[in-house]
Amino acid sequence: IDPASDYELLADSPAIDAGDNNICPTTDIDGYLRPYDGDDPGDGFADCDIGAMEYLPEPQRAATLFAGAALLGLLYRRRIRD
């Protein structure tokens, strides 16, 4: 069970892009950067979501996880070589 999933916003949540960017933390509970333009379709403005998690459409969340894992792999390999 992923405890963070208890905080995920649904795609049609009114909390998406409804927060105040002036008080928005730079990352959400999972470490994703905030704010993210989560409107569907995106309106071109990245506004913070209300709540612990920034809404990312599933393809974006998966791509971000993949990129993060790849970066960690590169850093780990570099550390081993050094």
C-alpha positions as CSV (number, residue, x, y, z in Angstrom):
1,I,0.0,0.0,0.0
2,D,1.3,3.4,-1.0
3,P,0.4,5.9,1.8
4,A,0.9,8.8,-0.6
5,S,-1.9,7.5,-2.8
6,D,-4.3,8.6,-0.1
7,Y,-3.5,12.2,-1.1
8,E,-3.7,11.9,-4.9
9,L,-6.1,14.3,-6.6
10,L,-8.6,12.9,-9.1
11,A,-8.4,14.3,-12.7
12,D,-11.5,16.4,-12.3
13,S,-10.7,17.7,-8.8
14,P,-11.5,21.4,-8.2
15,A,-8.3,21.5,-6.1
16,I,-6.1,21.3,-9.3
17,D,-4.3,24.6,-10.0
18,A,-6.5,26.2,-7.3
19,G,-3.7,27.0,-4.8
20,D,-1.7,30.1,-4.0
21,N,1.7,30.1,-5.7
22,N,3.0,32.6,-3.0
23,I,2.7,29.9,-0.3
24,C,3.2,26.8,-2.4
25,P,6.0,24.5,-1.3
26,T,8.5,23.7,-4.0
27,T,7.8,19.9,-3.9
28,D,4.9,17.8,-3.0
29,I,4.7,14.8,-0.6
30,D,6.3,12.5,-3.2
31,G,9.1,15.0,-4.1
32,Y,7.6,16.1,-7.4
33,L,8.3,19.8,-8.3
34,R,5.5,22.2,-7.7
35,P,3.6,24.0,-9.3
36,Y,2.7,22.0,-12.3
37,D,0.1,22.9,-14.9
38,G,-2.4,20.1,-14.2
39,D,-5.5,21.5,-15.9
40,D,-6.8,19.3,-18.6
41,P,-6.1,20.6,-21.2
42,G,-3.3,22.7,-19.8
43,D,-4.0,26.4,-19.8
44,G,-0.3,27.3,-19.9
45,F,-0.2,28.5,-16.3
46,A,1.4,26.4,-13.6
47,D,-0.6,27.0,-10.4
48,C,-0.1,25.1,-7.2
49,D,-2.7,22.5,-6.3
50,I,-4.4,22.5,-3.0
51,G,-3.3,19.5,-0.9
52,A,-0.2,17.4,-0.3
53,M,0.3,16.2,-3.9
54,E,0.6,18.1,-7.1
55,Y,-1.7,16.5,-9.7
56,L,0.3,15.0,-12.6
57,P,-1.5,13.1,-15.4
58,E,-0.5,9.5,-15.2
59,P,1.8,9.6,-18.3
60,Q,3.6,12.6,-16.9
61,R,4.0,11.0,-13.5
62,A,5.4,7.8,-15.1
63,A,7.8,9.8,-17.2
64,T,9.0,11.8,-14.2
65,L,9.6,8.6,-12.2
66,F,11.5,7.1,-15.1
67,A,13.7,10.2,-15.6
68,G,14.4,10.3,-11.8
69,A,15.4,6.6,-11.7
70,A,17.7,7.1,-14.7
71,L,19.4,10.1,-13.1
72,L,19.9,8.2,-9.9
73,G,21.4,5.3,-11.9
74,L,23.8,7.7,-13.6
75,L,24.8,9.3,-10.3
76,Y,25.3,5.9,-8.6
77,R,27.5,4.6,-11.5
78,R,29.6,7.8,-11.4
79,R,30.0,7.4,-7.6
80,I,31.3,3.9,-8.0
81,R,33.8,4.9,-10.7
82,D,35.2,7.8,-8.5
